[in-house]
């Protein structure tokens, strides 16, 4: 088992990946604000993660003697990010539905979340370095 193979770090890594993708999607939306018939997209990750964490699965884990056996209990796999397109609305006369102010606020919110996750990862790595290095 690797030192970096903790469920919380795997979740943080996937969250950072989703945040990076979210920034790219928002930048693409802003770049196409004047493109006729362009429909905005958004990244869905937190909703999928919350749905998986709230799933009605048993709270016990079964013992497996072989990796080919069925998993009993909650699985540790994390959901993949999805990009959804909003085809149902239109804001402009050219049937474009990108609102520049909304997209900019989403980018700012995403940047704050990203910075917080990076600070948490840095803190965890600092603690790990302290534990590995011992007291000097």
N, C-alpha and C positions, 0 to 999 in steps of 0.2 A: 504494500500500500504506500502510495506517495504521500509526502507531507502536505502536498497541495490538493489532495483528493478528499476534501471535506464537502459535505452537502451544501453548507452555507457558502463556500467559495464557488462551487459549481453554479449555485443559484445567482451569486453576485456576477459571475462571468457572463451568464446568459442575460442578466439584466443589463449589463454594460453593452453587450452586443445589440440588444433590443434598443437601447438608448442611442447607440450610434446609428442604427438603421432608421430610427425615428427622426434623427437630425437630417439624414440624407433625404428622407421622404418629404419633410417639411421644406427643405431647401428646393427640392424639385417642384413642390407646389408653388412656392414663391416665384421660382424662375418661370413658371407657366401661368402667371396671374393674368396675362393679356392674351393667352392663346385661346382662340375660339373653340368651343365644345370640349375644353379640358375639364376633367372631373378630378377633384382633389382626392388624395389617398391618405390613409392613416395606418399606423402600426398598432396591432393588437397583441399585447403580451401579458400585461398585468391581469387582464380579465381572464385569460386562459389559465394563468398560473393560479389565480384565486379559485377558479372553478375546479381545478385539479386538487387543490388543497382542501376544498370543501366537499369533495366527492364522498358519496355514501358508501365507503368501503369499510370493511371490518377494521377495528383498531388493533387487531393482533396480527403478528407476522408468522407465517408457517415456516417450518424448518425444511430446507431443501437439501437433499443429499446429492443431487445432480443438477447442473445448470439447465438441463432440458425440462425440469419439472415446472409445473405452473407456479406462478407467484401468488401467494396467499397474503392478502393485506395490501397496504399502500405501496405503490411502486415509487422508485426514486427518480424516474425519468422526468425531465422537465419538458414543458410544451415548447413547440417551435413558434417563432414569431410569425405573424400573418400580416400581410398588407391588404387592407380592404379599401375599395374604391367607393366613394359616395356618388352614385349615379342618379339619385332621386331629386336632387336640388339644383337650382340655377339662381345665381345672384345677379349676374350681368345680362345685358341684352344679347351677348354672344354665347349664351348658355354655359358660361364658365361659372364654377361655384367656389372659387378660391377667394377667401376674405383675407387680405393682407394683414390686418390688425390681429385677427385670430391666429393666423399662422405664426406671426412674430411672438405672440404671447405663448403659444405652444413651444416654440423654440427656446424661449427664456425659461419656461418651466422645466423643459427637458434638460437644459444646461445645468440648472440647479440640482436636479436629481442626479445627473451624471457626476457633478463635482462632489456631491455627498457620498456617492458610492465609491469614488476614487479615494476620498479621505478615509473611508472605512477600510478599504483594502490596504491602504498604506499603513494604517494603524495596526491591522492584523499582521502585516509583514514585519513591522517594527517589533511587535510582541514576539513573533517567531524568531527574529534575529536575536533578541534578548535571551530567549530560552536556549537557543542553540549555542550562542556565544558564552553564556554563563556570566557570572559576575567577574569583572576584570579588576 
